[in-house]
């Protein structure tokens, strides 16, 4: 249908009538904006979901297993500054293992302790429940220990001399994200 000018046409799209070519371009632009805003909202949804996960993980129980009271105090203070309240500390690996029934979400574990080393404790934690996230925080900057810890299922390995609230926050944020899934590509 022509209305006298080639730029003005009646176009039917999905039962809607758009009266002009100029209007059609405007509607197409509007549709693109709506699609773009939906994808942006999807991004906001992911961000809100991650904030929700962080809020949820802040309510979970955290174990700090270290025989050095200075590091226990420092790490507890950093975690409290990050908003964590449910923190339980143990000065040896045996006490940690005996209290795994309390279901910690995260265990910050030292390597060198009085009764057991951290790798033995890590193995027992993973035997008890593999879903418990273990982060090695140790003063032993030994690559062999780090590799062994990661092979046994430690989520991360943080040397104590470089430990600060920012690094602790990054590790906890990484723990709160959903795991990546991999698929085979043929």
N, C-alpha and C positions, 0 to 999 in steps of 0.2 A: 504494500500500500504506500503510495507516494502522497506526500502532503504539499507538493509543489517544489521542494528542493531535494536534491539527492542526499543531503546530510540528514534529512528528517525521514525516518522510516519507522514503521511499527514492527517490532521484533518480538516474537513470543519465545520466552525461555522458561521452561518448567511451569507453564501455565500463567506466567506473569507477562504483562505487555509493557515493553519499554518503548516510549514514543519517539525517541530521537537517538541518532547516532551519538551525539554528545552525551546524552543521558546514559547510553549504554556504556560508554567509556567511563563515566563517573561511577556507575554501578559496578563495573568490573574492578575499578580501583578500590571501591568500598569492600568488595569481596576479598581482594588481595589483602587489604588492611585487616579484615576480620580473621583471615587465615593466619596472618602474621601475628596478630595479637593472641590467637589461640596457642600458637607455638611459644610465644613469650610467656603466656600464663602457664603453659606446661613447664617451662623452665622455672617459673616461680613456684609451681607445685613441687618440683624436685627440691628446690631450696627449702621450702616449708617442711617437706618430708624429712630432709636432713636435719633441720633444726629440731623437729619432733624426735628424731632418733637420738640426737645429742641430749635432749631433755630426758628421754627415757633412760639412756645410759648413765646419766648423772644420778639417777635414783638407784642404780644397781650397786651391789656390794663390791668393794675393791679391797684386795689384800696387798699389803706391802710386807715382803719377807726379806729382812736384812738384819744383821747382827750389829750394825753400827748405828747407835742412837741418833747421832748427828744427821745422817742421811735419811733415816726414818722421819725425823722431825722436819727436815727440809722438804722432803717429798710430800709429806702430809700437808704441809703448809701450801705448797704449790697446787696440790689437788683441791684443797679447800678454796683457794683463790679462783680456781676454775669452776667452782660451784658444786663440788662433790662433798657429800657429808657422810656417807656410809662407808667409812674407811676403817679397816681392821688391820693392825700391825702384829707381826710375829717376828721374834728374834732368831728363830731357827726353822729349818725345813720340816722337822718332825711335827711341830705345832701346826704349821700350815697344812700338811697332809692330813693330820687328825681333824681338821676343821673344814675340809672340802665339802662336807655335807651342808655347809652354809651357802653353797652355790655362788661363789664369786663370779662376776662377769669378767674381771680383769685381775691378774696377779702380776705385780711388779716384783721381780725376783733377782736377788743378788746371787753371784756365783760362789764366792768363798764364804762359807759359814762354818760354825763350830762343829755341828754334827753331820751334816750332809752337804755336798756341793750342789750348786744350782741345777746342774744337768740331771742329777739323780731326782731332785724334787720335780723338775720339769717332766721327766719321764713318768713319775707317779701321778702328777696332775693330769697328763694326757691319757694315762691308763684309766684314771677315774672317770674323766669326761673330756673328750677331745674338743668340745665346744668352748672350753674356758680359754680366754685369750691370755697368753703369758708374754710379758715384755721383760727382757733381761735388762737390768740396770746394774752395771757392775763397774768396779774400779780396775778390773783386769782387762786392759785393752789388748787382748790376745785374739788374733784372727782365728786360730784353731777353735777356741771356745765359742766364738761367734758363729762359725760355720756349724759346729756340733749343735748349738742351741737352735739354729734355724732348721737343721735337718730333723731335730726332735719335735719341731712344731712351734717354736717360739715365733711370735708375731713380729718382734723387732728386737734389736740389740742396741741399747743406749749406754755409752760410756758415761760414768758419773761426772767426770770432770767437765763435760760439755752439757750436762743436764740443766735445762731451764724451763720455765713455764711455757714458753712458746713451743719448744720441741715436744714437751709433754702433751700440749694441746693438739699438735699435729698428729701425734700417734693416736690419741684418743679419737680424734675426728676420723682418722683412717679406719679405726676399729668400728666406728658407728655407721660407716657406709655399707650398703649391701654388697655382698661379694660379687666379683666379676664372674661371668660364666663364659666358658670357652666352648666353641664347637669346632668340629673338624671341617676343614675346607678341602674338598676333593678337586 
